[in-house]
Amino acid sequence: MAFNSLFGKIGRNASEEVLFASIKSKCMPILLYGVEACPTNSADKQSLQFTMNRVLFKIFGAMVKDSYLEISGHFGIYPLEQSIALRRDKFLKKYSFADNYLCRLIAKH
């Protein structure tokens, strides 16, 4: 929904670099909101990756499935599984050094 709103406003008028910078700063945080604190299974990850593939499909049209990952990587957008892992690591590191003992204990497990 965030991407459709963004794409509806700037659409094909903006360069691909501007469009992907907007996706990284506006759409990805919404798509991945809270994912670092929640358990995710492979179906969840596939669903999120499908959403990102649809964004790329809307921008570039039909392509081979592997091309989506290559193009998004070129613009600095990691595969969703990797993005989730990075966000989760950052989340756990933050809470493993918290002043609250309970937060540290939960982060270690």
Order of alpha helices (4+ residues) and beta strands (2+ residues): alpha-alpha-alpha-alpha-alpha-alpha-alpha
